[in-house]
Amino acid sequence: MKTYIVKPITTSTIVNTNPALGKLNDPVIDATVSVILPAAAPVILRPAPLPSATVTLPPRQPLPTPVIDPTKAKLKLGLDVHLEFIMAVAQRDHASPLAPRKFTP
């Protein structure tokens, strides 16, 4: 069986600094949390909401539109992404697609 190590993206503003909240006091958990998150000022989880009358958004910018030059050849790629590998197929202009290739991360 393959073991995957997940690297979550967390910041100190969203991590609970009190492991005993809803759990039994465990010295291993307390030691782990104190190493990962040293004691700091109290963390504010959510900022106070602003009144809706004072919030003004900037005007929206239009999305860029693609421009295809008809004088240049096109390259089309097909990707099938899996955890263990990636299958890729390329097609140049209007030719037949090339043989699929398998890549590992």
Stockholm file with secondary structure:
# STOCKHOLM 1.0

chainA/1-105         MKTYIVKPITTSTIVNTNPALGKLNDPVIDATVSVILPAAAPVILRPAPLPSATVTLPPRQPLPTPVIDPTKAKLKLGLDVHLEFIMAVAQRDHASPLAPRKFTP
#=GR chainA/1-105 SS CCCCCCCCCCCTTTSCSCTTTTSCCCHHHHHHHHHHSCCCSCCCSSCCCCCTTTCCCCCCCCCCCCCCCTTSCCEEEEEEECSSCEEEEEEETTSCCCCCEEECC
#=GC SS_cons         CCCCCCCCCCCTTTSCSCTTTTSCCCHHHHHHHHHHSCCCSCCCSSCCCCCTTTCCCCCCCCCCCCCCCTTSCCEEEEEEECSSCEEEEEEETTSCCCCCEEECC
//
